């Protein structure tokens, strides 16, 4: 179920329907609650959140961007997951730029 939803998420993101991306990510989160936690489901959750971050940035939704980045940081702290991410550097770079533009310099140094 979650894998099918992820496929839908990729298509929705490619269509630039950013409001629908948020909805699909929420449905993926709910679907992942019903599966046994393993590396595959953790990776699926991470990749879903990455799409959510990028969609939030595209629509300039600061609160959604911050919320999704905060959720992603948990998976990025796991080296096995962080190393499998193709979007990690882009997202962390966007987050640093966000902090600088919001004049929140102390979090940049942590």
ChimeraX commands (.cxc) that place a marker at each C-alpha (Angstrom):
marker #1 position 0.00,0.00,0.00 radius 0.5
marker #1 position 2.68,2.53,1.01 radius 0.5
marker #1 position 4.78,1.66,-2.06 radius 0.5
marker #1 position 1.80,2.37,-4.32 radius 0.5
marker #1 position 1.22,5.66,-2.56 radius 0.5
marker #1 position 4.89,6.55,-3.02 radius 0.5
marker #1 position 4.52,6.02,-6.75 radius 0.5
marker #1 position 1.52,8.36,-6.66 radius 0.5
marker #1 position 3.62,10.86,-4.68 radius 0.5
marker #1 position 6.35,10.89,-7.33 radius 0.5
marker #1 position 3.79,11.51,-10.07 radius 0.5
marker #1 position 2.06,14.23,-8.06 radius 0.5
marker #1 position 5.37,15.96,-7.34 radius 0.5
marker #1 position 6.34,15.80,-11.02 radius 0.5
marker #1 position 3.01,17.47,-11.93 radius 0.5
marker #1 position 3.89,20.23,-9.43 radius 0.5
marker #1 position 0.62,19.72,-7.57 radius 0.5
marker #1 position 2.18,20.70,-4.26 radius 0.5
marker #1 position -1.04,20.78,-2.25 radius 0.5
marker #1 position -1.75,17.19,-3.28 radius 0.5
marker #1 position 1.82,16.21,-2.33 radius 0.5
marker #1 position 1.03,17.10,1.28 radius 0.5
marker #1 position -2.09,14.94,1.17 radius 0.5
marker #1 position -0.27,11.93,-0.30 radius 0.5
marker #1 position 2.56,12.26,2.25 radius 0.5
marker #1 position -0.01,12.21,5.05 radius 0.5
marker #1 position -1.57,9.06,3.58 radius 0.5
marker #1 position 1.88,7.44,3.35 radius 0.5
marker #1 position 2.56,8.25,7.02 radius 0.5
marker #1 position -0.72,6.58,8.01 radius 0.5
marker #1 position 0.01,3.56,5.81 radius 0.5
marker #1 position 3.46,3.16,7.37 radius 0.5
marker #1 position 1.86,2.90,10.80 radius 0.5
marker #1 position 0.35,-0.42,9.70 radius 0.5
marker #1 position 3.61,-2.09,8.66 radius 0.5
marker #1 position 6.42,-3.60,10.68 radius 0.5
marker #1 position 9.27,-1.12,11.01 radius 0.5
marker #1 position 12.18,-2.15,8.82 radius 0.5
marker #1 position 14.83,-0.50,6.68 radius 0.5
marker #1 position 12.58,-0.40,3.62 radius 0.5
marker #1 position 9.68,1.34,5.39 radius 0.5
marker #1 position 12.09,3.80,7.04 radius 0.5
marker #1 position 13.59,4.64,3.65 radius 0.5
marker #1 position 10.13,5.06,2.15 radius 0.5
marker #1 position 9.18,7.43,4.96 radius 0.5
marker #1 position 12.39,9.42,4.51 radius 0.5
marker #1 position 11.92,9.80,0.77 radius 0.5
marker #1 position 8.30,10.82,1.24 radius 0.5
marker #1 position 9.32,13.55,3.67 radius 0.5
marker #1 position 11.98,14.74,1.25 radius 0.5
marker #1 position 9.31,15.28,-1.40 radius 0.5
marker #1 position 7.19,17.08,1.21 radius 0.5
marker #1 position 10.09,19.43,2.05 radius 0.5
marker #1 position 10.72,20.25,-1.59 radius 0.5
marker #1 position 7.01,20.81,-2.29 radius 0.5
marker #1 position 6.75,23.11,0.74 radius 0.5
marker #1 position 9.76,25.09,-0.48 radius 0.5
marker #1 position 8.25,25.34,-3.95 radius 0.5
marker #1 position 5.05,26.85,-2.58 radius 0.5
marker #1 position 6.90,29.00,0.02 radius 0.5
marker #1 position 5.11,27.38,2.96 radius 0.5
marker #1 position 7.55,28.15,5.77 radius 0.5
marker #1 position 5.76,26.26,8.53 radius 0.5
marker #1 position 5.38,23.07,6.47 radius 0.5
marker #1 position 9.01,23.35,5.36 radius 0.5
marker #1 position 10.23,23.62,8.95 radius 0.5
marker #1 position 7.96,20.80,10.13 radius 0.5
marker #1 position 9.09,18.38,7.44 radius 0.5
marker #1 position 12.77,19.25,7.88 radius 0.5
marker #1 position 12.44,18.60,11.62 radius 0.5
marker #1 position 10.90,15.20,10.89 radius 0.5
marker #1 position 13.62,14.41,8.35 radius 0.5
marker #1 position 16.45,15.19,10.75 radius 0.5
marker #1 position 15.57,12.06,12.72 radius 0.5
marker #1 position 16.16,9.85,9.69 radius 0.5
marker #1 position 19.25,11.83,8.67 radius 0.5
marker #1 position 20.78,11.06,12.06 radius 0.5
marker #1 position 20.79,7.36,11.10 radius 0.5
marker #1 position 23.90,6.90,8.91 radius 0.5
marker #1 position 22.39,3.94,7.07 radius 0.5
marker #1 position 19.44,6.06,5.96 radius 0.5
marker #1 position 21.31,9.33,5.47 radius 0.5
marker #1 position 23.80,7.74,3.09 radius 0.5
marker #1 position 21.00,6.38,0.89 radius 0.5
marker #1 position 19.40,9.79,0.36 radius 0.5
marker #1 position 19.93,11.51,-2.98 radius 0.5
marker #1 position 18.27,14.72,-1.79 radius 0.5
marker #1 position 19.88,15.10,1.65 radius 0.5
marker #1 position 22.46,17.73,0.71 radius 0.5
marker #1 position 19.94,19.76,-1.26 radius 0.5
marker #1 position 17.46,19.74,1.62 radius 0.5
marker #1 position 20.04,20.57,4.29 radius 0.5
marker #1 position 21.36,23.37,2.06 radius 0.5
marker #1 position 17.86,24.76,1.61 radius 0.5
marker #1 position 17.36,24.58,5.36 radius 0.5
marker #1 position 20.58,26.49,6.03 radius 0.5
marker #1 position 19.57,29.16,3.52 radius 0.5
marker #1 position 16.17,29.37,5.19 radius 0.5
marker #1 position 17.79,29.88,8.60 radius 0.5
marker #1 position 20.07,32.61,7.25 radius 0.5
marker #1 position 17.24,34.46,5.49 radius 0.5
marker #1 position 15.13,34.28,8.64 radius 0.5
marker #1 position 18.05,35.78,10.62 radius 0.5
marker #1 position 18.24,32.69,12.79 radius 0.5
marker #1 position 22.00,32.36,12.81 radius 0.5
marker #1 position 22.57,30.42,16.07 radius 0.5
marker #1 position 20.88,27.23,14.68 radius 0.5
marker #1 position 23.19,27.45,11.64 radius 0.5
marker #1 position 26.16,26.83,13.90 radius 0.5
marker #1 position 24.70,23.76,15.60 radius 0.5
marker link #1:1,2 radius 0.2
marker link #1:2,3 radius 0.2
marker link #1:3,4 radius 0.2
marker link #1:4,5 radius 0.2
marker link #1:5,6 radius 0.2
marker link #1:6,7 radius 0.2
marker link #1:7,8 radius 0.2
marker link #1:8,9 radius 0.2
marker link #1:9,10 radius 0.2
marker link #1:10,11 radius 0.2
marker link #1:11,12 radius 0.2
marker link #1:12,13 radius 0.2
marker link #1:13,14 radius 0.2
marker link #1:14,15 radius 0.2
marker link #1:15,16 radius 0.2
marker link #1:16,17 radius 0.2
marker link #1:17,18 radius 0.2
marker link #1:18,19 radius 0.2
marker link #1:19,20 radius 0.2
marker link #1:20,21 radius 0.2
marker link #1:21,22 radius 0.2
marker link #1:22,23 radius 0.2
marker link #1:23,24 radius 0.2
marker link #1:24,25 radius 0.2
marker link #1:25,26 radius 0.2
marker link #1:26,27 radius 0.2
marker link #1:27,28 radius 0.2
marker link #1:28,29 radius 0.2
marker link #1:29,30 radius 0.2
marker link #1:30,31 radius 0.2
marker link #1:31,32 radius 0.2
marker link #1:32,33 radius 0.2
marker link #1:33,34 radius 0.2
marker link #1:34,35 radius 0.2
marker link #1:35,36 radius 0.2
marker link #1:36,37 radius 0.2
marker link #1:37,38 radius 0.2
marker link #1:38,39 radius 0.2
marker link #1:39,40 radius 0.2
marker link #1:40,41 radius 0.2
marker link #1:41,42 radius 0.2
marker link #1:42,43 radius 0.2
marker link #1:43,44 radius 0.2
marker link #1:44,45 radius 0.2
marker link #1:45,46 radius 0.2
marker link #1:46,47 radius 0.2
marker link #1:47,48 radius 0.2
marker link #1:48,49 radius 0.2
marker link #1:49,50 radius 0.2
marker link #1:50,51 radius 0.2
marker link #1:51,52 radius 0.2
marker link #1:52,53 radius 0.2
marker link #1:53,54 radius 0.2
marker link #1:54,55 radius 0.2
marker link #1:55,56 radius 0.2
marker link #1:56,57 radius 0.2
marker link #1:57,58 radius 0.2
marker link #1:58,59 radius 0.2
marker link #1:59,60 radius 0.2
marker link #1:60,61 radius 0.2
marker link #1:61,62 radius 0.2
marker link #1:62,63 radius 0.2
marker link #1:63,64 radius 0.2
marker link #1:64,65 radius 0.2
marker link #1:65,66 radius 0.2
marker link #1:66,67 radius 0.2
marker link #1:67,68 radius 0.2
marker link #1:68,69 radius 0.2
marker link #1:69,70 radius 0.2
marker link #1:70,71 radius 0.2
marker link #1:71,72 radius 0.2
marker link #1:72,73 radius 0.2
marker link #1:73,74 radius 0.2
marker link #1:74,75 radius 0.2
marker link #1:75,76 radius 0.2
marker link #1:76,77 radius 0.2
marker link #1:77,78 radius 0.2
marker link #1:78,79 radius 0.2
marker link #1:79,80 radius 0.2
marker link #1:80,81 radius 0.2
marker link #1:81,82 radius 0.2
marker link #1:82,83 radius 0.2
marker link #1:83,84 radius 0.2
marker link #1:84,85 radius 0.2
marker link #1:85,86 radius 0.2
marker link #1:86,87 radius 0.2
marker link #1:87,88 radius 0.2
marker link #1:88,89 radius 0.2
marker link #1:89,90 radius 0.2
marker link #1:90,91 radius 0.2
marker link #1:91,92 radius 0.2
marker link #1:92,93 radius 0.2
marker link #1:93,94 radius 0.2
marker link #1:94,95 radius 0.2
marker link #1:95,96 radius 0.2
marker link #1:96,97 radius 0.2
marker link #1:97,98 radius 0.2
marker link #1:98,99 radius 0.2
marker link #1:99,100 radius 0.2
marker link #1:100,101 radius 0.2
marker link #1:101,102 radius 0.2
marker link #1:102,103 radius 0.2
marker link #1:103,104 radius 0.2
marker link #1:104,105 radius 0.2
marker link #1:105,106 radius 0.2
marker link #1:106,107 radius 0.2
marker link #1:107,108 radius 0.2
marker link #1:108,109 radius 0.2
marker link #1:109,110 radius 0.2
view
